[in-house]
Structure formats: structure tokens, C-alpha cells
């Protein structure tokens, strides 16, 4: 083979490599654009809770008897829980984790544009760590597309959008590394997805997307170990509970 032919083949090989890289870059850009369209559906949630805390006993004067009596000290303590959620219905319905909003006295929802509105929980399923809260939409919302989570397989690519101080408004991509089922004989639908990236405080309740920008699940917990993995609740389970609620409401009316 002469030098001209070798040069010609090298040029073809080089151009083919560039074409492959360009196609890969275009595909990645397409995924980012699809996720970007879904960003307005992601919210941050702040839940305020009040609890009664028993304090040390103290002495007080009983005005009727004039005697000193022991009085139990009770104080009100407040704490805040933060998380994320996804607007699943343009009417202002948000899906999130139950552990974020359960028992909250006040819930504030921070929308994508920075506006803050109050929310009320209307369905909390503690055992599944799923909750639905309602806000009055300050403007029209776009309905987010749901993916069929029963079709997911090991190795599928997934993306989440962070809300914690570490991952705020950033994309994290990974893959499905596990499909957890409580009873594999009852259904093909997994109870949890195991993914190979971390989430942090404030990311719970955030979305898990497929590359099409469709909602595949809600992030629920991160591993405490340093193995870079987290879990998510499948979208079919979230949709199932919400549709059951709508059906029960319709039957009552």
C-alpha cells in the first residue's frame, strides 16, 4: 500500500471519528435541552414543624393556697425540613416525599422563578414516603410528562436536578444499578430504583428523569457510605396513588 492510500485512509478515519464525536455531542445537547424544558416543574420545599418539649421543673407560688408548687416546664421548639418536589398537575399539585412535609405546621414552596407560595398537604402516605401537596398556581403551569417506570432496565441512563446547596440547579447523570422489589412474585414493578450518584440534604423529593426529559421517579434517599449511590421511587407508583386519590374523590362527589 503506497503512502497516498495510507494518507487517504487516515483522513477518512479521522473524519469518521469527528463525526462520531459530533453525533455524541449533539445527543448530549439534546438531552440537556429536554431536561431544561422540565426545569420549571421542579420546586424547593421548606416545611416548618412545631413540637412541645418538656423542660426542667421549676417552683412557683400557688396564688390560691400561698404554697410553693412544682411546675413542669413545657416549651415549644421549632425545626425546619427542606426538600424538593415536582409539579405533576397544572392545577398546582406537587409530588414530594412524606418525610419532608408530614406533620408540618407550615409549608412554603419556592418555584423555579424564585416566587414563594404556601402549600397544603392533601395526601400523605408515610409507608411509601410519598406525599402530595397543593398550591394555588400564580400562573399557568406546564404538565410534566411521565415515563413508564415498569419499562426500566439495569444500566439505563438517568438524570436528576439538584436543589441542595451542593447541587443547586445542576444536572447529575448516572445509571440504574438496582431494581428493589419487596415481593418479586406480585408485580414486575420495582418499589425502588438504585442509582449510582449521590444526593444531599435538600435533594430528597427531586425528580429522576430519563434522557427524554420524562419523569421516571422521585429521589428519596442517599447512601451514607461513600459508594456514590441513591434511591428513587418509581413514577408509576406515584401516578398510581394520585389517580387513586382522584378516583376516590370523584366517587365521593
Secondary structure, DSSP 8 states (H G I E B T S, - for coil): --HHHHHHHHHHHHHHHHHHHHHHHHHHHHHHHHHHHHGGGEEEEEEEEEEEEE---EEEE-TTT--EEEE--EEEEEEEEEEEEEEEETTTEEEE-HHHHTT-SEEEEE-TTS-EEEEEEEEEEGGGTEEEEE---SS------B--GGG--TT-EEEEEB-STTTBT-EEEEEEEEEE-S-TTT-SS-SEEEESS---TT-TT-EEE-TTS-EEEEEEEE-SSSS--EEEEEHHHHHHHHHHHHHHHHHH-
